[in-house]
Amino acid sequence: DLSIDSTTALTDFASGSSPRAGASVDGTSFWVGGGAGGVRFAAIGATNSISLSANLANVRQVFIAGSQLHLSSQSSGIRVATVGTGLPAVSGQTITNLPGSSPGGSPYAVFMADLSPSQSGLDTAYVADDATGLIKWSLVGSSWITNSVTGVDADDYRGVTGIVSGTSVTLFATRGGNQLVVITDTSGYNAAQNGTPVLMSTAGTNKAYRGVALAPVSVVALMSQLPLAFRSDP
């Protein structure tokens, strides 16, 4: 059964502005960001949170990749950046743009992957940028470079997530505020993205897609979706 824990009610998170993003490893604690208050850490059930850095107030996305906390912003010269080292839970953290990444643009969600055995750690990033398009970056040596851009400014890409299979990446992205598209990039590491966006869904009247994320599905839920001919119920 699905149960919702609503005991967490932060009184100091994005006060007077827009809550935008959250990330967690196991659901017992989490990191949040919004239009004010910067990136913050809190435990489940808390009413107050910890400000990790006083240098950046406006945060668009908070995400964990490679056991490292990241964020995106368009304020204070920050675009796609790391927050401290690892998964920090105390104040005084340094927010640092990914090396070589563009200081311009308007990034929102980011999906990162490890596609090359010759490059240590995460080496590929897909950045949903509503002023540019869906950008593909690769880490070459110690610097991130741009491989390609899918779409144009008017597409207003803001959400992106993905699934990796070998060197192929299936991306799910939101664009235009009301469209969900899927893109399969088989080009691999340090190559121009070769997939074409395919429309999956369009939001209804007075509705919008604010982002996209993958969620775990239980074995029971998966079994319930199988055709009867392939089910083996006890």
SULLIN-V401409 format. One record per residue. N is the residue number from 1. RES is the residue in one small letter. PSI is psi in degrees with one decimal (none if undefined). BURIAL is + if it has 9 or more other ideal C-beta (glycine too) atoms within 8 Angstrom, else -. Layout:
# SULLIN-V401409
{{N & RES & PSI & BURIAL} {N & RES & PSI & BURIAL}}
This chain:
# SULLIN-V401409
{{1 & d & 144.7 & -} {2 & l & 124.7 & -} {3 & s & 141.6 & -} {4 & i & 125.2 & -} {5 & d & 112.0 & -} {6 & s & 24.5 & -} {7 & t & -18.5 & -} {8 & t & 122.0 & +} {9 & a & 85.9 & -} {10 & l & 127.5 & +} {11 & t & -7.1 & -} {12 & d & 17.8 & -} {13 & f & 118.0 & +} {14 & a & 39.9 & +} {15 & s & 126.3 & -} {16 & g & 10.0 & -} {17 & s & -161.4 & +} {18 & s & 118.9 & -} {19 & p & 135.0 & +} {20 & r & -33.4 & +} {21 & a & 155.4 & +} {22 & g & 153.5 & -} {23 & a & 146.9 & +} {24 & s & 154.2 & +} {25 & v & -45.1 & -} {26 & d & 5.1 & -} {27 & g & -5.7 & -} {28 & t & -18.1 & -} {29 & s & 164.2 & +} {30 & f & 165.6 & +} {31 & w & 140.6 & +} {32 & v & 161.0 & +} {33 & g & 154.8 & +} {34 & g & -165.7 & +} {35 & g & -11.4 & +} {36 & a & 157.3 & +} {37 & g & -7.9 & +} {38 & g & -163.7 & +} {39 & v & 136.6 & +} {40 & r & 157.3 & +} {41 & f & 141.6 & +} {42 & a & 154.5 & +} {43 & a & 154.9 & -} {44 & i & 138.9 & +} {45 & g & -2.3 & -} {46 & a & 157.4 & +} {47 & t & -13.8 & -} {48 & n & 153.1 & -} {49 & s & 169.7 & +} {50 & i & 125.1 & +} {51 & s & 120.5 & +} {52 & l & -27.8 & +} {53 & s & 137.0 & +} {54 & a & -0.7 & -} {55 & n & -8.8 & -} {56 & l & 119.0 & +} {57 & a & -37.9 & -} {58 & n & 108.4 & +} {59 & v & 136.8 & +} {60 & r & -48.9 & +} {61 & q & 141.8 & +} {62 & v & 126.7 & +} {63 & f & 156.7 & +} {64 & i & 127.8 & +} {65 & a & 129.7 & -} {66 & g & 37.3 & -} {67 & s & 26.6 & -} {68 & q & 134.5 & +} {69 & l & 131.3 & +} {70 & h & 166.3 & +} {71 & l & 165.9 & +} {72 & s & 151.7 & +} {73 & s & 169.6 & +} {74 & q & 31.8 & +} {75 & s & 152.3 & -} {76 & s & 30.0 & -} {77 & g & 4.4 & -} {78 & i & 136.1 & +} {79 & r & -83.8 & +} {80 & v & 121.6 & +} {81 & a & 159.8 & +} {82 & t & 154.2 & +} {83 & v & 106.9 & +} {84 & g & -147.9 & +} {85 & t & 128.6 & -} {86 & g & -129.8 & -} {87 & l & 79.6 & +} {88 & p & 148.9 & +} {89 & a & 12.0 & -} {90 & v & 161.2 & -} {91 & s & 172.4 & -} {92 & g & 19.0 & -} {93 & q & 150.3 & +} {94 & t & 131.1 & -} {95 & i & 122.4 & +} {96 & t & 124.4 & -} {97 & n & 145.3 & +} {98 & l & 134.7 & +} {99 & p & 128.6 & -} {100 & g & -13.7 & -} {101 & s & 153.0 & +} {102 & s & 133.7 & -} {103 & p & -7.9 & -} {104 & g & -158.5 & -} {105 & g & -175.4 & +} {106 & s & 71.1 & -} {107 & p & 147.3 & +} {108 & y & -107.2 & +} {109 & a & 153.7 & +} {110 & v & 136.8 & +} {111 & f & 130.7 & +} {112 & m & 147.3 & +} {113 & a & 161.6 & +} {114 & d & 104.2 & +} {115 & l & -15.4 & +} {116 & s & 126.7 & +} {117 & p & -17.2 & -} {118 & s & -11.6 & -} {119 & q & 121.0 & +} {120 & s & 132.4 & -} {121 & g & -158.6 & -} {122 & l & 129.1 & +} {123 & d & -1.6 & +} {124 & t & 137.6 & +} {125 & a & 138.8 & +} {126 & y & 119.9 & +} {127 & v & 120.0 & +} {128 & a & 110.2 & +} {129 & d & 117.3 & +} {130 & d & 2.0 & +} {131 & a & -5.0 & -} {132 & t & -52.6 & +} {133 & g & -161.3 & +} {134 & l & 108.5 & +} {135 & i & 138.5 & +} {136 & k & 125.1 & +} {137 & w & 152.1 & +} {138 & s & 144.9 & +} {139 & l & 111.0 & +} {140 & v & 112.7 & -} {141 & g & -114.2 & -} {142 & s & 16.6 & -} {143 & s & 137.6 & -} {144 & w & 131.7 & +} {145 & i & 157.7 & +} {146 & t & 124.8 & -} {147 & n & -40.9 & +} {148 & s & 167.0 & -} {149 & v & 127.3 & +} {150 & t & 126.6 & +} {151 & g & -172.0 & +} {152 & v & 176.1 & -} {153 & d & -44.5 & -} {154 & a & -16.6 & -} {155 & d & -23.9 & +} {156 & d & 55.8 & +} {157 & y & 132.5 & +} {158 & r & -30.4 & +} {159 & g & 141.9 & +} {160 & v & 140.9 & +} {161 & t & 174.5 & +} {162 & g & 172.7 & +} {163 & i & 131.5 & -} {164 & v & 134.0 & +} {165 & s & 101.2 & -} {166 & g & -119.3 & -} {167 & t & 9.7 & -} {168 & s & 139.8 & +} {169 & v & 125.5 & +} {170 & t & 116.8 & +} {171 & l & 142.8 & +} {172 & f & 126.0 & +} {173 & a & 151.6 & +} {174 & t & 140.4 & +} {175 & r & 155.0 & +} {176 & g & 6.0 & -} {177 & g & -23.6 & +} {178 & n & 12.2 & -} {179 & q & 140.1 & +} {180 & l & 123.2 & +} {181 & v & 158.9 & +} {182 & v & 139.4 & +} {183 & i & 128.7 & +} {184 & t & 114.9 & +} {185 & d & 111.5 & +} {186 & t & 8.6 & -} {187 & s & -21.8 & -} {188 & g & -161.5 & +} {189 & y & 138.5 & +} {190 & n & 46.7 & +} {191 & a & 153.9 & +} {192 & a & 135.6 & -} {193 & q & 130.5 & +} {194 & n & 8.7 & -} {195 & g & 159.6 & +} {196 & t & 130.2 & -} {197 & p & 132.5 & +} {198 & v & 125.2 & -} {199 & l & 126.4 & -} {200 & m & -39.4 & -} {201 & s & 150.3 & -} {202 & t & 130.5 & -} {203 & a & 149.2 & +} {204 & g & -178.7 & -} {205 & t & 134.2 & -} {206 & n & 25.8 & -} {207 & k & 157.7 & -} {208 & a & 150.2 & -} {209 & y & 114.4 & +} {210 & r & -17.4 & -} {211 & g & -179.4 & +} {212 & v & 141.4 & +} {213 & a & 153.4 & -} {214 & l & 140.5 & -} {215 & a & 142.3 & -} {216 & p & 144.7 & -} {217 & v & 130.7 & -} {218 & s & 160.1 & -} {219 & v & -37.2 & -} {220 & v & -43.0 & -} {221 & a & -39.4 & -} {222 & l & -42.3 & +} {223 & m & -36.2 & +} {224 & s & -17.4 & -} {225 & q & -8.1 & -} {226 & l & 146.8 & -} {227 & p & 150.4 & -} {228 & l & -31.7 & -} {229 & a & -20.6 & -} {230 & f & 3.5 & -} {231 & r & 150.7 & -} {232 & s & 72.7 & -} {233 & d & 143.8 & -} {234 & p & none & -}}
